[in-house]
Amino acid sequence: MFFQLTNMEMIYQYVAGPQFRHRIHAIVEKFADMQEDLDRKRKTMTKLWAKRQEQIRCVVDSTAGMYGDMQGIAERHLRKLKDSTSNFLRQMKTRDCEPTDHSNKT
């Protein structure tokens, strides 16, 4: 029993003394430092994430615009090709419908 009381007294003295208080203070200080670092990194990462999102949005918008431009160009050329083909076919059809003289005039 005497041994336990001595241990309990030693623990009480340690917990009540300045060394324990300094250790607790150091632990709390390091936790606070870690929390501040984490908050700073979260803020930085949030800014970077927002910046990346904006960059991606711009790339997607530009890509969509380029696709639209190419689609417009292709449609114009296809229309021209279609018109040219239609004109050519009409001309060929009118030629085929014209009477031709197949008699030999020799």
Biopython code that builds the backbone (N, CA, C, O; Angstrom):
import numpy as np
from Bio.PDB.StructureBuilder import StructureBuilder

atoms = [
    (1, "MET", "N", (0.818, -1.190, 0.000)),
    (1, "MET", "CA", (0.000, 0.000, 0.000)),
    (1, "MET", "C", (0.863, 1.255, 0.000)),
    (1, "MET", "O", (0.565, 2.230, -0.690)),
    (2, "PHE", "N", (1.922, 1.216, 0.775)),
    (2, "PHE", "CA", (2.834, 2.349, 0.859)),
    (2, "PHE", "C", (3.418, 2.656, -0.518)),
    (2, "PHE", "O", (3.562, 3.823, -0.885)),
    (3, "PHE", "N", (3.759, 1.603, -1.290)),
    (3, "PHE", "CA", (4.325, 1.778, -2.616)),
    (3, "PHE", "C", (3.339, 2.478, -3.546)),
    (3, "PHE", "O", (3.738, 3.356, -4.311)),
    (4, "GLN", "N", (2.066, 2.109, -3.496)),
    (4, "GLN", "CA", (1.059, 2.728, -4.347)),
    (4, "GLN", "C", (0.857, 4.191, -3.990)),
    (4, "GLN", "O", (0.724, 5.028, -4.883)),
    (5, "LEU", "N", (0.832, 4.508, -2.742)),
    (5, "LEU", "CA", (0.642, 5.893, -2.311)),
    (5, "LEU", "C", (1.799, 6.752, -2.801)),
    (5, "LEU", "O", (1.593, 7.899, -3.197)),
    (6, "THR", "N", (2.978, 6.227, -2.781)),
    (6, "THR", "CA", (4.141, 6.969, -3.241)),
    (6, "THR", "C", (4.030, 7.218, -4.749)),
    (6, "THR", "O", (4.312, 8.317, -5.225)),
    (7, "ASN", "N", (3.621, 6.199, -5.485)),
    (7, "ASN", "CA", (3.440, 6.375, -6.934)),
    (7, "ASN", "C", (2.352, 7.397, -7.220)),
    (7, "ASN", "O", (2.515, 8.248, -8.095)),
    (8, "MET", "N", (1.261, 7.324, -6.502)),
    (8, "MET", "CA", (0.173, 8.276, -6.701)),
    (8, "MET", "C", (0.628, 9.686, -6.364)),
    (8, "MET", "O", (0.261, 10.640, -7.050)),
    (9, "GLU", "N", (1.411, 9.819, -5.330)),
    (9, "GLU", "CA", (1.929, 11.140, -4.961)),
    (9, "GLU", "C", (2.865, 11.673, -6.042)),
    (9, "GLU", "O", (2.844, 12.858, -6.375)),
    (10, "MET", "N", (3.680, 10.781, -6.579)),
    (10, "MET", "CA", (4.612, 11.206, -7.627)),
    (10, "MET", "C", (3.842, 11.647, -8.878)),
    (10, "MET", "O", (4.178, 12.644, -9.518)),
    (11, "ILE", "N", (2.806, 10.880, -9.204)),
    (11, "ILE", "CA", (1.996, 11.250, -10.372)),
    (11, "ILE", "C", (1.302, 12.583, -10.118)),
    (11, "ILE", "O", (1.261, 13.434, -11.007)),
    (12, "TYR", "N", (0.763, 12.774, -8.939)),
    (12, "TYR", "CA", (0.094, 14.034, -8.615)),
    (12, "TYR", "C", (1.075, 15.195, -8.702)),
    (12, "TYR", "O", (0.752, 16.245, -9.257)),
    (13, "GLN", "N", (2.248, 15.011, -8.164)),
    (13, "GLN", "CA", (3.251, 16.077, -8.210)),
    (13, "GLN", "C", (3.645, 16.405, -9.656)),
    (13, "GLN", "O", (3.833, 17.569, -10.012)),
    (14, "TYR", "N", (3.764, 15.368, -10.470)),
    (14, "TYR", "CA", (4.119, 15.587, -11.874)),
    (14, "TYR", "C", (3.002, 16.350, -12.596)),
    (14, "TYR", "O", (3.257, 17.324, -13.305)),
    (15, "VAL", "N", (1.756, 15.885, -12.402)),
    (15, "VAL", "CA", (0.622, 16.510, -13.071)),
    (15, "VAL", "C", (0.411, 17.939, -12.561)),
    (15, "VAL", "O", (0.015, 18.814, -13.331)),
    (16, "ALA", "N", (0.662, 18.173, -11.320)),
    (16, "ALA", "CA", (0.464, 19.501, -10.744)),
    (16, "ALA", "C", (1.662, 20.413, -10.988)),
    (16, "ALA", "O", (1.578, 21.614, -10.728)),
    (17, "GLY", "N", (2.758, 19.882, -11.475)),
    (17, "GLY", "CA", (3.977, 20.672, -11.607)),
    (17, "GLY", "C", (4.108, 21.364, -12.962)),
    (17, "GLY", "O", (3.302, 21.164, -13.870)),
    (18, "PRO", "N", (5.152, 22.182, -13.062)),
    (18, "PRO", "CA", (5.364, 22.969, -14.283)),
    (18, "PRO", "C", (5.794, 22.126, -15.495)),
    (18, "PRO", "O", (5.488, 22.486, -16.632)),
    (19, "GLN", "N", (6.492, 21.020, -15.264)),
    (19, "GLN", "CA", (6.949, 20.193, -16.383)),
    (19, "GLN", "C", (5.752, 19.640, -17.167)),
    (19, "GLN", "O", (5.764, 19.666, -18.398)),
    (20, "PHE", "N", (4.731, 19.146, -16.481)),
    (20, "PHE", "CA", (3.528, 18.633, -17.133)),
    (20, "PHE", "C", (2.820, 19.756, -17.888)),
    (20, "PHE", "O", (2.389, 19.581, -19.028)),
    (21, "ARG", "N", (2.708, 20.911, -17.234)),
    (21, "ARG", "CA", (2.058, 22.064, -17.855)),
    (21, "ARG", "C", (2.790, 22.460, -19.145)),
    (21, "ARG", "O", (2.151, 22.774, -20.149)),
    (22, "HIS", "N", (4.120, 22.446, -19.119)),
    (22, "HIS", "CA", (4.907, 22.779, -20.316)),
    (22, "HIS", "C", (4.684, 21.755, -21.432)),
    (22, "HIS", "O", (4.558, 22.112, -22.604)),
    (23, "ARG", "N", (4.637, 20.495, -21.051)),
    (23, "ARG", "CA", (4.408, 19.450, -22.068)),
    (23, "ARG", "C", (3.017, 19.601, -22.695)),
    (23, "ARG", "O", (2.871, 19.508, -23.914)),
    (24, "ILE", "N", (2.005, 19.832, -21.869)),
    (24, "ILE", "CA", (0.649, 20.022, -22.391)),
    (24, "ILE", "C", (0.613, 21.258, -23.286)),
    (24, "ILE", "O", (0.005, 21.240, -24.356)),
    (25, "HIS", "N", (1.253, 22.309, -22.850)),
    (25, "HIS", "CA", (1.303, 23.537, -23.649)),
    (25, "HIS", "C", (1.964, 23.260, -25.013)),
    (25, "HIS", "O", (1.475, 23.730, -26.040)),
    (26, "ALA", "N", (3.058, 22.509, -25.028)),
    (26, "ALA", "CA", (3.759, 22.178, -26.280)),
    (26, "ALA", "C", (2.855, 21.339, -27.185)),
    (26, "ALA", "O", (2.814, 21.556, -28.397)),
    (27, "ILE", "N", (2.141, 20.392, -26.603)),
    (27, "ILE", "CA", (1.227, 19.553, -27.400)),
    (27, "ILE", "C", (0.130, 20.411, -28.014)),
    (27, "ILE", "O", (-0.141, 20.310, -29.211)),
    (28, "VAL", "N", (-0.500, 21.254, -27.204)),
    (28, "VAL", "CA", (-1.575, 22.117, -27.692)),
    (28, "VAL", "C", (-1.053, 23.064, -28.760)),
    (28, "VAL", "O", (-1.722, 23.298, -29.767)),
    (29, "GLU", "N", (0.132, 23.607, -28.546)),
    (29, "GLU", "CA", (0.733, 24.518, -29.518)),
    (29, "GLU", "C", (0.974, 23.825, -30.856)),
    (29, "GLU", "O", (0.697, 24.397, -31.910)),
    (30, "LYS", "N", (1.486, 22.605, -30.819)),
    (30, "LYS", "CA", (1.744, 21.863, -32.063)),
    (30, "LYS", "C", (0.431, 21.507, -32.760)),
    (30, "LYS", "O", (0.348, 21.577, -33.987)),
    (31, "PHE", "N", (-0.589, 21.129, -32.001)),
    (31, "PHE", "CA", (-1.893, 20.871, -32.613)),
    (31, "PHE", "C", (-2.432, 22.134, -33.270)),
    (31, "PHE", "O", (-2.972, 22.075, -34.375)),
    (32, "ALA", "N", (-2.290, 23.264, -32.608)),
    (32, "ALA", "CA", (-2.751, 24.532, -33.185)),
    (32, "ALA", "C", (-1.970, 24.857, -34.458)),
    (32, "ALA", "O", (-2.551, 25.306, -35.446)),
    (33, "ASP", "N", (-0.655, 24.630, -34.437)),
    (33, "ASP", "CA", (0.174, 24.852, -35.632)),
    (33, "ASP", "C", (-0.272, 23.952, -36.782)),
    (33, "ASP", "O", (-0.384, 24.399, -37.924)),
    (34, "MET", "N", (-0.524, 22.682, -36.471)),
    (34, "MET", "CA", (-0.964, 21.752, -37.507)),
    (34, "MET", "C", (-2.315, 22.192, -38.077)),
    (34, "MET", "O", (-2.534, 22.114, -39.286)),
    (35, "GLN", "N", (-3.222, 22.655, -37.203)),
    (35, "GLN", "CA", (-4.533, 23.108, -37.675)),
    (35, "GLN", "C", (-4.402, 24.335, -38.564)),
    (35, "GLN", "O", (-5.070, 24.433, -39.593)),
    (36, "GLU", "N", (-3.538, 25.276, -38.169)),
    (36, "GLU", "CA", (-3.304, 26.462, -38.996)),
    (36, "GLU", "C", (-2.715, 26.080, -40.357)),
    (36, "GLU", "O", (-3.138, 26.595, -41.392)),
    (37, "ASP", "N", (-1.734, 25.172, -40.344)),
    (37, "ASP", "CA", (-1.145, 24.701, -41.608)),
    (37, "ASP", "C", (-2.208, 24.051, -42.489)),
    (37, "ASP", "O", (-2.279, 24.310, -43.691)),
    (38, "LEU", "N", (-3.020, 23.215, -41.882)),
    (38, "LEU", "CA", (-4.081, 22.545, -42.628)),
    (38, "LEU", "C", (-5.068, 23.557, -43.208)),
    (38, "LEU", "O", (-5.484, 23.431, -44.359)),
    (39, "ASP", "N", (-5.441, 24.556, -42.413)),
    (39, "ASP", "CA", (-6.365, 25.586, -42.896)),
    (39, "ASP", "C", (-5.757, 26.379, -44.051)),
    (39, "ASP", "O", (-6.437, 26.674, -45.034)),
    (40, "ARG", "N", (-4.470, 26.722, -43.927)),
    (40, "ARG", "CA", (-3.790, 27.442, -45.013)),
    (40, "ARG", "C", (-3.734, 26.601, -46.282)),
    (40, "ARG", "O", (-4.000, 27.097, -47.377)),
    (41, "LYS", "N", (-3.387, 25.328, -46.128)),
    (41, "LYS", "CA", (-3.316, 24.448, -47.296)),
    (41, "LYS", "C", (-4.693, 24.246, -47.911)),
    (41, "LYS", "O", (-4.823, 24.199, -49.134)),
    (42, "ARG", "N", (-5.717, 24.127, -47.080)),
    (42, "ARG", "CA", (-7.079, 23.975, -47.598)),
    (42, "ARG", "C", (-7.471, 25.216, -48.401)),
    (42, "ARG", "O", (-8.061, 25.109, -49.476)),
    (43, "LYS", "N", (-7.140, 26.388, -47.870)),
    (43, "LYS", "CA", (-7.458, 27.633, -48.568)),
    (43, "LYS", "C", (-6.709, 27.704, -49.899)),
    (43, "LYS", "O", (-7.285, 28.072, -50.923)),
    (44, "THR", "N", (-5.428, 27.351, -49.878)),
    (44, "THR", "CA", (-4.613, 27.353, -51.091)),
    (44, "THR", "C", (-5.158, 26.353, -52.103)),
    (44, "THR", "O", (-5.291, 26.671, -53.284)),
    (45, "MET", "N", (-5.471, 25.150, -51.643)),
    (45, "MET", "CA", (-5.986, 24.120, -52.545)),
    (45, "MET", "C", (-7.353, 24.512, -53.101)),
    (45, "MET", "O", (-7.660, 24.221, -54.257)),
    (46, "THR", "N", (-8.165, 25.165, -52.292)),
    (46, "THR", "CA", (-9.471, 25.620, -52.769)),
    (46, "THR", "C", (-9.290, 26.637, -53.890)),
    (46, "THR", "O", (-9.995, 26.593, -54.899)),
    (47, "LYS", "N", (-8.340, 27.555, -53.707)),
    (47, "LYS", "CA", (-8.055, 28.534, -54.762)),
    (47, "LYS", "C", (-7.535, 27.847, -56.021)),
    (47, "LYS", "O", (-7.967, 28.166, -57.129)),
    (48, "LEU", "N", (-6.601, 26.896, -55.851)),
    (48, "LEU", "CA", (-6.059, 26.178, -57.003)),
    (48, "LEU", "C", (-7.152, 25.373, -57.702)),
    (48, "LEU", "O", (-7.201, 25.319, -58.930)),
    (49, "TRP", "N", (-8.023, 24.752, -56.916)),
    (49, "TRP", "CA", (-9.103, 23.957, -57.480)),
    (49, "TRP", "C", (-10.036, 24.853, -58.299)),
    (49, "TRP", "O", (-10.443, 24.495, -59.405)),
    (50, "ALA", "N", (-10.366, 26.010, -57.748)),
    (50, "ALA", "CA", (-11.233, 26.946, -58.471)),
    (50, "ALA", "C", (-10.548, 27.415, -59.760)),
    (50, "ALA", "O", (-11.189, 27.543, -60.803)),
    (51, "LYS", "N", (-9.252, 27.665, -59.675)),
    (51, "LYS", "CA", (-8.500, 28.089, -60.856)),
    (51, "LYS", "C", (-8.505, 26.995, -61.921)),
    (51, "LYS", "O", (-8.714, 27.277, -63.101)),
    (52, "ARG", "N", (-8.274, 25.747, -61.508)),
    (52, "ARG", "CA", (-8.280, 24.623, -62.446)),
    (52, "ARG", "C", (-9.671, 24.433, -63.059)),
    (52, "ARG", "O", (-9.792, 24.160, -64.253)),
    (53, "GLN", "N", (-10.703, 24.575, -62.252)),
    (53, "GLN", "CA", (-12.061, 24.458, -62.773)),
    (53, "GLN", "C", (-12.314, 25.514, -63.843)),
    (53, "GLN", "O", (-12.910, 25.218, -64.879)),
    (54, "GLU", "N", (-11.871, 26.724, -63.603)),
    (54, "GLU", "CA", (-12.044, 27.807, -64.576)),
    (54, "GLU", "C", (-11.260, 27.497, -65.848)),
    (54, "GLU", "O", (-11.758, 27.711, -66.953)),
    (55, "GLN", "N", (-10.030, 26.991, -65.694)),
    (55, "GLN", "CA", (-9.219, 26.639, -66.863)),
    (55, "GLN", "C", (-9.890, 25.533, -67.671)),
    (55, "GLN", "O", (-9.944, 25.599, -68.899)),
    (56, "ILE", "N", (-10.397, 24.528, -66.985)),
    (56, "ILE", "CA", (-11.078, 23.430, -67.671)),
    (56, "ILE", "C", (-12.322, 23.945, -68.382)),
    (56, "ILE", "O", (-12.594, 23.550, -69.516)),
    (57, "ARG", "N", (-13.080, 24.821, -67.731)),
    (57, "ARG", "CA", (-14.280, 25.388, -68.352)),
    (57, "ARG", "C", (-13.906, 26.142, -69.628)),
    (57, "ARG", "O", (-14.584, 26.025, -70.649)),
    (58, "CYS", "N", (-12.816, 26.920, -69.559)),
    (58, "CYS", "CA", (-12.371, 27.667, -70.743)),
    (58, "CYS", "C", (-11.952, 26.725, -71.866)),
    (58, "CYS", "O", (-12.268, 26.972, -73.030)),
    (59, "VAL", "N", (-11.248, 25.652, -71.532)),
    (59, "VAL", "CA", (-10.824, 24.681, -72.550)),
    (59, "VAL", "C", (-12.049, 24.016, -73.176)),
    (59, "VAL", "O", (-12.114, 23.854, -74.395)),
    (60, "VAL", "N", (-13.008, 23.636, -72.355)),
    (60, "VAL", "CA", (-14.227, 22.998, -72.874)),
    (60, "VAL", "C", (-14.982, 23.979, -73.772)),
    (60, "VAL", "O", (-15.430, 23.612, -74.858)),
    (61, "ASP", "N", (-15.120, 25.219, -73.320)),
    (61, "ASP", "CA", (-15.813, 26.226, -74.139)),
    (61, "ASP", "C", (-15.094, 26.455, -75.464)),
    (61, "ASP", "O", (-15.732, 26.530, -76.514)),
    (62, "SER", "N", (-13.771, 26.565, -75.417)),
    (62, "SER", "CA", (-12.997, 26.777, -76.644)),
    (62, "SER", "C", (-13.112, 25.580, -77.574)),
    (62, "SER", "O", (-13.235, 25.740, -78.788)),
    (63, "THR", "N", (-13.072, 24.386, -77.008)),
    (63, "THR", "CA", (-13.200, 23.173, -77.817)),
    (63, "THR", "C", (-14.575, 23.112, -78.469)),
    (63, "THR", "O", (-14.699, 22.773, -79.646)),
    (64, "ALA", "N", (-15.593, 23.438, -77.703)),
    (64, "ALA", "CA", (-16.948, 23.442, -78.256)),
    (64, "ALA", "C", (-17.071, 24.493, -79.365)),
    (64, "ALA", "O", (-17.706, 24.251, -80.391)),
    (65, "GLY", "N", (-16.466, 25.644, -79.150)),
    (65, "GLY", "CA", (-16.477, 26.688, -80.179)),
    (65, "GLY", "C", (-15.757, 26.251, -81.438)),
    (65, "GLY", "O", (-16.226, 26.492, -82.550)),
    (66, "MET", "N", (-14.620, 25.607, -81.258)),
    (66, "MET", "CA", (-13.860, 25.121, -82.408)),
    (66, "MET", "C", (-14.676, 24.062, -83.154)),
    (66, "MET", "O", (-14.699, 24.052, -84.385)),
    (67, "TYR", "N", (-15.336, 23.182, -82.426)),
    (67, "TYR", "CA", (-16.179, 22.166, -83.047)),
    (67, "TYR", "C", (-17.298, 22.829, -83.855)),
    (67, "TYR", "O", (-17.597, 22.428, -84.980)),
    (68, "GLY", "N", (-17.905, 23.852, -83.253)),
    (68, "GLY", "CA", (-18.959, 24.586, -83.962)),
    (68, "GLY", "C", (-18.438, 25.259, -85.218)),
    (68, "GLY", "O", (-19.095, 25.237, -86.259)),
    (69, "ASP", "N", (-17.252, 25.861, -85.122)),
    (69, "ASP", "CA", (-16.636, 26.488, -86.300)),
    (69, "ASP", "C", (-16.412, 25.466, -87.404)),
    (69, "ASP", "O", (-16.752, 25.705, -88.563)),
    (70, "MET", "N", (-15.839, 24.329, -87.038)),
    (70, "MET", "CA", (-15.557, 23.290, -88.025)),
    (70, "MET", "C", (-16.847, 22.735, -88.620)),
    (70, "MET", "O", (-16.916, 22.440, -89.814)),
    (71, "GLN", "N", (-17.851, 22.599, -87.789)),
    (71, "GLN", "CA", (-19.131, 22.102, -88.280)),
    (71, "GLN", "C", (-19.737, 23.095, -89.274)),
    (71, "GLN", "O", (-20.283, 22.699, -90.304)),
    (72, "GLY", "N", (-19.635, 24.385, -88.955)),
    (72, "GLY", "CA", (-20.132, 25.410, -89.873)),
    (72, "GLY", "C", (-19.392, 25.397, -91.193)),
    (72, "GLY", "O", (-20.007, 25.486, -92.255)),
    (73, "ILE", "N", (-18.077, 25.286, -91.132)),
    (73, "ILE", "CA", (-17.266, 25.239, -92.358)),
    (73, "ILE", "C", (-17.636, 24.005, -93.174)),
    (73, "ILE", "O", (-17.835, 24.092, -94.385)),
    (74, "ALA", "N", (-17.727, 22.878, -92.519)),
    (74, "ALA", "CA", (-18.046, 21.632, -93.224)),
    (74, "ALA", "C", (-19.435, 21.714, -93.845)),
    (74, "ALA", "O", (-19.628, 21.266, -94.976)),
    (75, "GLU", "N", (-20.395, 22.272, -93.136)),
    (75, "GLU", "CA", (-21.748, 22.382, -93.690)),
    (75, "GLU", "C", (-21.777, 23.289, -94.918)),
    (75, "GLU", "O", (-22.462, 22.989, -95.896)),
    (76, "ARG", "N", (-21.036, 24.399, -94.872)),
    (76, "ARG", "CA", (-20.975, 25.298, -96.026)),
    (76, "ARG", "C", (-20.401, 24.567, -97.232)),
    (76, "ARG", "O", (-20.938, 24.651, -98.336)),
    (77, "HIS", "N", (-19.303, 23.847, -97.010)),
    (77, "HIS", "CA", (-18.672, 23.128, -98.111)),
    (77, "HIS", "C", (-19.558, 21.989, -98.596)),
    (77, "HIS", "O", (-19.616, 21.715, -99.795)),
    (78, "LEU", "N", (-20.239, 21.334, -97.687)),
    (78, "LEU", "CA", (-21.148, 20.269, -98.108)),
    (78, "LEU", "C", (-22.314, 20.844, -98.911)),
    (78, "LEU", "O", (-22.751, 20.253, -99.899)),
    (79, "ARG", "N", (-22.815, 22.014, -98.472)),
    (79, "ARG", "CA", (-23.883, 22.658, -99.233)),
    (79, "ARG", "C", (-23.412, 23.012, -100.637)),
    (79, "ARG", "O", (-24.121, 22.788, -101.618)),
    (80, "LYS", "N", (-22.196, 23.573, -100.720)),
    (80, "LYS", "CA", (-21.646, 23.924, -102.036)),
    (80, "LYS", "C", (-21.485, 22.669, -102.884)),
    (80, "LYS", "O", (-21.811, 22.667, -104.071)),
    (81, "LEU", "N", (-20.983, 21.607, -102.272)),
    (81, "LEU", "CA", (-20.793, 20.362, -102.995)),
    (81, "LEU", "C", (-22.143, 19.803, -103.445)),
    (81, "LEU", "O", (-22.286, 19.325, -104.570)),
    (82, "LYS", "N", (-23.119, 19.870, -102.561)),
    (82, "LYS", "CA", (-24.458, 19.385, -102.898)),
    (82, "LYS", "C", (-25.054, 20.210, -104.038)),
    (82, "LYS", "O", (-25.621, 19.664, -104.985)),
    (83, "ASP", "N", (-24.914, 21.544, -103.932)),
    (83, "ASP", "CA", (-25.425, 22.420, -104.996)),
    (83, "ASP", "C", (-24.721, 22.125, -106.317)),
    (83, "ASP", "O", (-25.366, 22.030, -107.361)),
    (84, "SER", "N", (-23.410, 21.983, -106.270)),
    (84, "SER", "CA", (-22.646, 21.696, -107.490)),
    (84, "SER", "C", (-23.071, 20.353, -108.071)),
    (84, "SER", "O", (-23.250, 20.221, -109.281)),
    (85, "THR", "N", (-23.228, 19.375, -107.217)),
    (85, "THR", "CA", (-23.636, 18.045, -107.674)),
    (85, "THR", "C", (-25.036, 18.103, -108.273)),
    (85, "THR", "O", (-25.299, 17.507, -109.318)),
    (86, "SER", "N", (-25.929, 18.824, -107.604)),
    (86, "SER", "CA", (-27.305, 18.958, -108.119)),
    (86, "SER", "C", (-27.304, 19.641, -109.478)),
    (86, "SER", "O", (-27.996, 19.200, -110.396)),
    (87, "ASN", "N", (-26.540, 20.700, -109.611)),
    (87, "ASN", "CA", (-26.444, 21.411, -110.894)),
    (87, "ASN", "C", (-25.886, 20.492, -111.973)),
    (87, "ASN", "O", (-26.399, 20.448, -113.091)),
    (88, "PHE", "N", (-24.858, 19.777, -111.637)),
    (88, "PHE", "CA", (-24.239, 18.864, -112.591)),
    (88, "PHE", "C", (-25.243, 17.787, -113.026)),
    (88, "PHE", "O", (-25.366, 17.478, -114.211)),
    (89, "LEU", "N", (-25.956, 17.226, -112.046)),
    (89, "LEU", "CA", (-26.938, 16.190, -112.384)),
    (89, "LEU", "C", (-28.077, 16.752, -113.240)),
    (89, "LEU", "O", (-28.555, 16.079, -114.153)),
    (90, "ARG", "N", (-28.509, 17.975, -112.951)),
    (90, "ARG", "CA", (-29.551, 18.611, -113.770)),
    (90, "ARG", "C", (-29.059, 18.811, -115.199)),
    (90, "ARG", "O", (-29.785, 18.561, -116.161)),
    (91, "GLN", "N", (-27.835, 19.258, -115.318)),
    (91, "GLN", "CA", (-27.268, 19.463, -116.657)),
    (91, "GLN", "C", (-27.176, 18.138, -117.405)),
    (91, "GLN", "O", (-27.478, 18.059, -118.596)),
    (92, "MET", "N", (-26.763, 17.121, -116.703)),
    (92, "MET", "CA", (-26.652, 15.810, -117.342)),
    (92, "MET", "C", (-28.031, 15.296, -117.733)),
    (92, "MET", "O", (-28.190, 14.681, -118.787)),
    (93, "LYS", "N", (-29.006, 15.539, -116.905)),
    (93, "LYS", "CA", (-30.359, 15.081, -117.175)),
    (93, "LYS", "C", (-30.933, 15.823, -118.381)),
    (93, "LYS", "O", (-31.588, 15.215, -119.227)),
    (94, "THR", "N", (-30.694, 17.120, -118.462)),
    (94, "THR", "CA", (-31.212, 17.878, -119.596)),
    (94, "THR", "C", (-30.504, 17.457, -120.873)),
    (94, "THR", "O", (-31.122, 17.459, -121.938)),
    (95, "ARG", "N", (-29.263, 17.104, -120.803)),
    (95, "ARG", "CA", (-28.548, 16.614, -121.994)),
    (95, "ARG", "C", (-29.118, 15.285, -122.453)),
    (95, "ARG", "O", (-29.301, 15.037, -123.645)),
    (96, "ASP", "N", (-29.391, 14.438, -121.469)),
    (96, "ASP", "CA", (-29.936, 13.122, -121.818)),
    (96, "ASP", "C", (-31.328, 13.240, -122.412)),
    (96, "ASP", "O", (-31.726, 12.393, -123.211)),
    (97, "CYS", "N", (-32.066, 14.254, -122.044)),
    (97, "CYS", "CA", (-33.435, 14.414, -122.542)),
    (97, "CYS", "C", (-33.465, 15.064, -123.916)),
    (97, "CYS", "O", (-34.469, 14.950, -124.619)),
    (98, "GLU", "N", (-32.411, 15.733, -124.314)),
    (98, "GLU", "CA", (-32.389, 16.365, -125.634)),
    (98, "GLU", "C", (-32.312, 15.283, -126.697)),
    (98, "GLU", "O", (-31.573, 14.308, -126.563)),
    (99, "PRO", "N", (-33.083, 15.471, -127.747)),
    (99, "PRO", "CA", (-33.027, 14.467, -128.819)),
    (99, "PRO", "C", (-31.668, 14.506, -129.494)),
    (99, "PRO", "O", (-31.104, 15.569, -129.754)),
    (100, "THR", "N", (-31.189, 13.377, -129.755)),
    (100, "THR", "CA", (-29.915, 13.279, -130.455)),
    (100, "THR", "C", (-30.163, 12.638, -131.815)),
    (100, "THR", "O", (-31.027, 11.777, -131.981)),
    (101, "ASP", "N", (-29.392, 13.081, -132.750)),
    (101, "ASP", "CA", (-29.521, 12.558, -134.101)),
    (101, "ASP", "C", (-28.540, 11.412, -134.267)),
    (101, "ASP", "O", (-27.326, 11.611, -134.315)),
    (102, "HIS", "N", (-29.093, 10.206, -134.353)),
    (102, "HIS", "CA", (-28.238, 9.021, -134.488)),
    (102, "HIS", "C", (-28.206, 8.515, -135.923)),
    (102, "HIS", "O", (-27.624, 7.465, -136.195)),
    (103, "SER", "N", (-28.810, 9.231, -136.821)),
    (103, "SER", "CA", (-28.829, 8.755, -138.209)),
    (103, "SER", "C", (-27.490, 9.027, -138.860)),
    (103, "SER", "O", (-26.799, 9.998, -138.551)),
    (104, "ASN", "N", (-27.161, 8.156, -139.749)),
    (104, "ASN", "CA", (-25.905, 8.329, -140.491)),
    (104, "ASN", "C", (-26.199, 9.100, -141.763)),
    (104, "ASN", "O", (-26.936, 8.648, -142.639)),
    (105, "LYS", "N", (-25.623, 10.227, -141.832)),
    (105, "LYS", "CA", (-25.820, 11.057, -143.027)),
    (105, "LYS", "C", (-24.567, 10.975, -143.884)),
    (105, "LYS", "O", (-23.893, 11.981, -144.106)),
    (106, "THR", "N", (-24.286, 9.901, -144.315)),
    (106, "THR", "CA", (-23.130, 9.745, -145.182)),
    (106, "THR", "C", (-23.492, 9.514, -146.573)),
    (106, "THR", "O", (-22.615, 9.363, -147.423)),
]
sb = StructureBuilder()
sb.init_structure("model")
sb.init_model(0)
sb.init_chain("A")
sb.init_seg("    ")
for serial, (resi, resn, name, xyz) in enumerate(atoms, 1):
    if name == "N":
        sb.init_residue(resn, " ", resi, " ")
    sb.init_atom(name, np.array(xyz, "f"), 0.0, 1.0, " ", f" {name:<3s}", serial, name[0])
structure = sb.get_structure()
